[in-house]
Amino acid sequence: MMLLHHPGENDVKAYKAMEQAVAEGKIRSIGLSNWYVEELEEFLPQVTIKPSLVQNEIHPYYQENDVIPYIQGLGIVVQGWYPFGGRGHTAELLGDLTISDIANTHGVTSAQVILRWNLQKGVVVIPGSGNSDHIRENLDIFDFELTDDEMNRINALDRGEKHDWY
Ligand SMILES: NC(=O)c1ccc[n+]([C@@H]2O[C@H](COP(=O)([O-])OP(=O)(O)OC[C@H]3O[C@@H](n4cnc5c(N)ncnc54)[C@H](OP(=O)(O)O)[C@@H]3O)[C@@H](O)[C@H]2O)c1
């Protein structure tokens, strides 16, 4: 899979080159990153292959609750980057009292709660880690489930706090 990193000059031309690479069997699937509703509405009519995936910033403080259903409704997979807020912001998110409280209820970590929250929203999530214990922990999220109330408590943490712009 190859993604176009962000909207910009000649992005349609770049995407068409990626479409050509698919036709030639050089890559299997293509997608976009940092595309939101307005950008998608303008971009999609200009290209042939529907993106398989759109990768955007998503974490409890920046939830994209209007964008996610729109993209999923197009039959495109949503993937979230910076699930823990990104380096420099993880202490705040992993130390968030609501998230920690939910984690304690399930006997898991705050990181696992955030990843599970994504999963239950149908969002593919890509945490970054150079620590093998964290990587194992981040994979171990399939034997507990957040309740609707817990999902709603995390949904209520949204404060439109974006941590990077492109
Ligand atoms: N498309 C885009 O525009 C875009 C922009 C930014 C990032 N991304 C992608 O998004 C992915 C994630 O980005 P990121 O790594 O910068 O941010 P992140 O996943 O939000 O945070 C990574 C930080 O969380 C820590 N961490 C990971 N697992 C943990 C755990 N279980 N417990 C405690 N701390 C934990 C890591 O430290 P340790 O190493 O110590 O575990 C690291 O400092 C990457 O693949 C990146 O390339 C994409």
The ligand as an SDF file (V2000), in Angstrom:
LIG
                    3D

 48 52  0  0  0  0  0  0  0  0999 V2000
    0.4130   10.4150    8.0880 N   0  0  0  0  0  0  0  0  0  0  0  0
    0.8490   11.3420    8.9120 C   0  0  0  0  0  0  0  0  0  0  0  0
    0.7520   12.5370    8.6210 O   0  0  0  0  0  0  0  0  0  0  0  0
    1.4740   10.9500   10.2160 C   0  0  0  0  0  0  0  0  0  0  0  0
    1.8480   11.9430   11.1270 C   0  0  0  0  0  0  0  0  0  0  0  0
    2.4030   11.5580   12.3410 C   0  0  0  0  0  0  0  0  0  0  0  0
    2.5980   10.2220   12.6400 C   0  0  0  0  0  0  0  0  0  0  0  0
    2.2390    9.2860   11.7210 N   0  0  0  0  0  0  0  0  0  0  0  0
    2.4500    7.8510   12.0170 C   0  0  0  0  0  0  0  0  0  0  0  0
    1.6910    7.5110   13.1470 O   0  0  0  0  0  0  0  0  0  0  0  0
    2.3380    6.4580   13.8630 C   0  0  0  0  0  0  0  0  0  0  0  0
    2.3710    6.7940   15.3250 C   0  0  0  0  0  0  0  0  0  0  0  0
    3.0460    8.0350   15.5350 O   0  0  0  0  0  0  0  0  0  0  0  0
    3.9490    8.3320   16.8040 P   0  0  0  0  0  0  0  0  0  0  0  0
    4.7380    7.1090   17.1500 O   0  0  0  0  0  0  0  0  0  0  0  0
    4.6940    9.5800   16.5200 O   0  0  0  0  0  0  0  0  0  0  0  0
    2.8790    8.6860   17.9370 O   0  0  0  0  0  0  0  0  0  0  0  0
    2.0660    7.8190   19.0370 P   0  0  0  0  0  0  0  0  0  0  0  0
    1.8680    6.4190   18.5860 O   0  0  0  0  0  0  0  0  0  0  0  0
    0.8860    8.6270   19.4370 O   0  0  0  0  0  0  0  0  0  0  0  0
    3.0430    7.8710   20.2980 O   0  0  0  0  0  0  0  0  0  0  0  0
    4.2480    7.1890   20.3240 C   0  0  0  0  0  0  0  0  0  0  0  0
    4.7960    7.3560   21.7290 C   0  0  0  0  0  0  0  0  0  0  0  0
    4.0190    6.5450   22.6020 O   0  0  0  0  0  0  0  0  0  0  0  0
    4.8760    5.7290   23.3810 C   0  0  0  0  0  0  0  0  0  0  0  0
    4.1980    4.4500   23.5860 N   0  0  0  0  0  0  0  0  0  0  0  0
    3.8460    3.5240   22.6530 C   0  0  0  0  0  0  0  0  0  0  0  0
    3.2120    2.4860   23.2190 N   0  0  0  0  0  0  0  0  0  0  0  0
    3.1730    2.7520   24.5510 C   0  0  0  0  0  0  0  0  0  0  0  0
    2.6490    2.0540   25.6640 C   0  0  0  0  0  0  0  0  0  0  0  0
    2.0340    0.8790   25.5250 N   0  0  0  0  0  0  0  0  0  0  0  0
    2.7960    2.6010   26.9010 N   0  0  0  0  0  0  0  0  0  0  0  0
    3.4010    3.8040   27.0530 C   0  0  0  0  0  0  0  0  0  0  0  0
    3.9160    4.5270   26.0360 N   0  0  0  0  0  0  0  0  0  0  0  0
    3.7990    3.9930   24.7900 C   0  0  0  0  0  0  0  0  0  0  0  0
    6.1340    5.5700   22.5800 C   0  0  0  0  0  0  0  0  0  0  0  0
    7.2420    5.3830   23.4510 O   0  0  0  0  0  0  0  0  0  0  0  0
    8.1140    3.9940   23.3860 P   0  0  0  0  0  0  0  0  0  0  0  0
    8.8810    4.0270   22.1110 O   0  0  0  0  0  0  0  0  0  0  0  0
    8.9480    4.1130   24.6080 O   0  0  0  0  0  0  0  0  0  0  0  0
    7.1220    2.8490   23.4420 O   0  0  0  0  0  0  0  0  0  0  0  0
    6.2320    6.9150   21.8620 C   0  0  0  0  0  0  0  0  0  0  0  0
    6.9070    7.8840   22.6530 O   0  0  0  0  0  0  0  0  0  0  0  0
    3.7020    6.2690   13.2100 C   0  0  0  0  0  0  0  0  0  0  0  0
    3.6330    5.1430   12.3530 O   0  0  0  0  0  0  0  0  0  0  0  0
    3.8760    7.5540   12.3980 C   0  0  0  0  0  0  0  0  0  0  0  0
    4.6840    7.3720   11.2420 O   0  0  0  0  0  0  0  0  0  0  0  0
    1.6590    9.6240   10.5310 C   0  0  0  0  0  0  0  0  0  0  0  0
  1  2  1  0
  2  3  2  0
  2  4  1  0
  4  5  1  0
  4 48  2  0
  5  6  2  0
  6  7  1  0
  7  8  2  0
  8  9  1  0
  8 48  1  0
  9 10  1  0
  9 46  1  0
 10 11  1  0
 11 12  1  0
 11 44  1  0
 12 13  1  0
 13 14  1  0
 14 15  2  0
 14 16  1  0
 14 17  1  0
 17 18  1  0
 18 19  2  0
 18 20  1  0
 18 21  1  0
 21 22  1  0
 22 23  1  0
 23 24  1  0
 23 42  1  0
 24 25  1  0
 25 26  1  0
 25 36  1  0
 26 27  1  0
 26 35  1  0
 27 28  2  0
 28 29  1  0
 29 30  1  0
 29 35  2  0
 30 31  1  0
 30 32  2  0
 32 33  1  0
 33 34  2  0
 34 35  1  0
 36 37  1  0
 36 42  1  0
 37 38  1  0
 38 39  2  0
 38 40  1  0
 38 41  1  0
 42 43  1  0
 44 45  1  0
 44 46  1  0
 46 47  1  0
M  CHG  2   8   1  16  -1
M  END
$$$$
